[in-house]
Amino acid sequence: MDPIASIVVPAYNAAGFIGRSIASIRQQTLKDLEILVVDDASTDDTVATVKALQVHDQDIRLFEQDCNGGAAVARNTGIAQARGRYIAFLDADDIMLPQRLQHLIRHAEEQQLDIVADNQVLHDSYLDRQVGLLAFNESQHPQPLTALSFLKGSSNVPSLREILSGSRAAYFPLIKPIIRRAFLTEHQLRYDPACRFGEDFDIIIRCLLEGARASIVPQAYYVYTLSHSDVSNTRSPHSRTRFNMQPVIQNVDHLLRTYAHALTPQMRQALIRCRDGCQGLEQFEQFKAELYGRRARAVLSLLTTPMLWQYVARSTTIKLRNLSTRRFA
């Protein structure tokens, strides 16, 4: 009999921490599950580490990619091999709290949902502790997730509230969804192989535009390891993220064309703002590279790119807020 849940774990050079990730799956209160580790052509001992775990756990299935294709390709391999009614995705440096799968899948079954997600606990790998909460749902009850609400939370264009408060709003593409496998099959939906950054945005919005019924519960059961922590001002050594917004921008343009008949004016406007946010983030990353390289072009960029000021202002107030927090803690 097929399991209720398939947990897909893409892994690339994850030997030092994938055991912690898999252990969090084995500690789930939901026991009817399978674990699909997709090794993305690691050059360390990731495969050997997983094979050692397989000796004691027959629910672990290992798939080895011939060449490195990124998380999107690895997740597609996992989807193709999954047998569960629901598919969950867990990054190799993250963990899930024990009740996560049971609670979310029960909610999905009761409400007949295609997608269900939760809030997230933020983990700073440098400090080795929790440093906050990523709240996609700030209420006390489950809230519906629609294409419009998802897009409104996905632009990453700095708001005045973020700049003044020195705190970053929840960025909805960071949601870690549990998806009903039959929905992905019926609508022939997969991750875009070209996306090594922002791949979750594309598949979630396409699911929603195809009519997926989705909800976010207020509990935080997913522990997300920050690729860069504003608290310790460090980058996680486990992060494999490669910043490139061009495939995301291309996907937004594709969505604007493909779903033109289904987009309301508000949804179209929100999609365009998402594209603006992608372009703004790309300009900000280029500005930081020029600034750290002590190039005069950094000043020129500030003078000629008005939106860039918003990203600089948000980054500055966040750093100042966290600096004061560390100083007086």
N, C-alpha and C positions, 0 to 999 in steps of 0.2 A: 504493500500500500504506500502511496506517495505521502511524503511528510506535509505538514501544514505550512512550514516555512523553510525557505532556502536562504541562507545568508552568504552573500557573495563578498569575498575579501580580496581585492586586488593587492598584489604585493610586489614591490620592487626594492631590492636590497633592504629587506625588513627583518633580517635574521635576529637583530638585537631586541626587537620589540613585538614581533608578531605573536609570540607565545602569550603575551599579556592580552592581546586582542582576542585570540581564540579562547583563552581561559574565560573571558567575560561572556562568550557565547555559551560555553559549557555550563556556566553558572546560571543560565536563564531558567526561570521557573517553568517556561514552556519547553518540554522535552522532545516533542515530536518535530524534529528539525534536522536539516543537513547543513554542513559547512562546505562551501566551495571556495577553495583558495586558488586564485589564478596568478601564477608567478609570471611576471612580465619580463622574462629574460634577465633575471637578477645575476649579478656577478659575485655575490657573496654566498653565504651558506643558508639562504632562505629555503631553498628546496630541501636541503638536508634537515633543517630544523623542522619543517612541516612533516617530512617523512618520519622523523622520530616521534612526532606527536601522533601520527597515524597508527603506529604500533599499538597504542593504547586506546585509540578512538576510531572506530570504523565509520563514524558519521562524517569524517573529514575526507573530502575528495579533492585531489590536487590535479591541476591542469597547468602544463608548462607551455608558455608561448615561445615560439622560435626566435622572435625578435621583439625588441621593446616597442610597444605601440601606444603606451600611455594608459591611464585609468579607464578612459572611455572604451577602448578596445578590450581591455581585460574584463570590464563589466559586461560587455556584449557576449564574451565567451561564457561568463557565468550565467547570463540569462538563457543562452542557448542550451546549457547543460542542466539548468535547474528543473527540479521535479515538484517543488512545493507549490501550494496554492497561492502563497504570497512570497515575494522576493524582497529581502532587506539587503542593504548595502552597508558595509562597515569598512572604513579605511583602516589599513594595517596598524596605524599608530593611535587609533581611537579605541574606546571600549563602550560597552553598553551596560547599564545597570540591570540587575537580575530580572526585574519584573517588566522590562521594556516590551519584549515581543508578546508576552501573554496579554498585557494591558492594551497595546495598540491593535493587535489582531482581534481581540474580543470586541473592541470599539468598532473596528471595520466590519465585523460580522453582524453586529447588532444594527448598525446604520447602513449596511449594504454599500460600503465605500470601496472605491477603486484605489485610493491613496490615503494614507494616514501618516501623520508626522507628529513630532513633539518638540518642546523647547530643548535647549542644550546647555549642559554645564561646560564652562570653558576651562581648559587645563593648560597651564604654563609649564612646558617641559624643563625649562631652566630652573624655575623655582620648585618644580615637582609638587605643585599644589593647584587647587581650583582657585580661579581668580575672577569669577563672575558667571553671569547667566546670559545666554542669548535667547531672548524672549520673542518668538514669532507670534505667540498668543499671550497677551498680557492680562487676559480675563481669568476667571475662576472656572470656566466651563469650556468644553470643546467648541471651536469656532470653524465655520465652513471656510475652505480655501477655494477661491474662484480665480479665473484667469485675470480678472481686473485687480483683485487684492494682491495676487502674487506679483503682477507687473508693477504695481505701485510700491511694493517693497523691494523691488529689484533694480532700481535705477542707479543707486550708489552716487547720485549727485548730492553733494553735501547740503544739508538743510541748515537754515539759520539756527534751529534748535540744537543741532549737533555742534555747530561752531561755537555757540555761546556756552553750552554745557560741558564741552570737552568730553563727550561720550558718544560712541558710535551707535547708530540705530541698527536694529536687527536687519541683516541682509538676507532676503528670502531665498536666493539660490543656494545658500548654505544648508537649507533644510535637507535632512537625510530621510527620504521617504521610504515607506514600505508600500509596495505596489502589487496589486493583484495580477498574477502572471497572465491570466486569461485576457485581461485588458490589453496588455502589451502585445500579445499574440494576435488578438482580434484586429487591432489597429496597426499592426506591423511597425511598432515603435521600438527603436534602439537608440543608443547613444551615438552621437556624431563622432566618428573616428578621428576627424580632423581637429577636434577640440581637446587640447591638453590642459586647458584652463577654461572654467565656466561651462563645463559639460553638463552639469546638473541643471543649470538654467534652461538649456535647450530642451532636454527631455521632459522636464516638469511642465513647462509652458505648453509643449505640444500635447502632452497628456490632457491638460486642462482644456485646451482648445478643441480636442477631440471628444470632449464631453465627460471626462473623468469626474466622479463625485469624490471630493476630497475634504479632509478635516485636519485640524491641528489641535491636539490636546494640550492643556496648560502645564502638565508635568514635564520635567526635564529628566529624561532617561538616557540620553546620548551624551557621552563625555567627549568633547571635541578638542583635540590638541591644536592649539593655535600655531599656524605656520610662522606668524610674527606676533609677539606679545607686546602690546602697548604698556603693560605693567612692568615687566622686566626689561623692556626695550631690546629683546633678543629674538633671533630667528631659531625656530626649532631645528635641531640637527636631523630630525626624522622627516622633515618636509621634502617632498619631491616635486613641488609645484613649479611649473615653468610658465612665466607670465607672457601671454600672447593673446591680446583681445581681438585680433583680426578675424579668427573663425567665429567668434561670438557676434561680432558686428555683421559678418556675412549671414549668419543664421537669423539675426533680427531682420535684415533686409528680405531674406527668404520668407520669413513669417509674414511680413507686411504684404508680400505678393500672394503667397499661397492661401492665406486666410483672410484676404481682403473682403470677401463676401460675409464673413462671420464676425469681423471686428466692429464693435461699436466705436463711435468717435472717441469715447473716453479710453477704450482699450488701445486704439491706434495711437492716441497721444501718449499713453503710458509706454508703449513700445518704442516710440521715437525718443522718449526721455531715457529709456534704457540704453538705446544706441548712443545718446549724448553722454551718458554715464560711462560707457565703455571707452569712448574716445577721450573723455576727461581723465579716466584712470590711466590710459596709455600715455597721455601727455604728461601726467604727474610722475609716472615712473621714469619717463625720459628726462624730465626736469631734475629728478633726484640724482640720476646717473650723471648728468651734466654738472650738478652742484657738487657732488662728491668728487668729481673729476676736476673741479676748480676751473670749469670752462666758462668763458664770458657768455656763451649762448644761454646759460641758465637765466641770467638777468634779462636777456633779449626775449626769452620765452615768457617770462612774467609780464613784460611790457606789451607783448603782442597777442597773448592768449588770455582774455578776460576770465574764462571759466577756471583757469589754473589757480587763480587766487582763492577760490572756494576750497580747493583741495589742500592748498598750503595752509589756509586758515584753520581748517578742521584738524589737520595733522599737528599743527603748532599747539592748539588749545588742548588736544588730547595729551600731548607730551607734557605740557605744563601741569595739567591736572594730575597725571600719574607721578610726575616728579615731586609735586607737593605731597601727594599721598605717601610716597616712599619716605620722604624726609620727615614727616610728622607721625608716621605709623609707630 
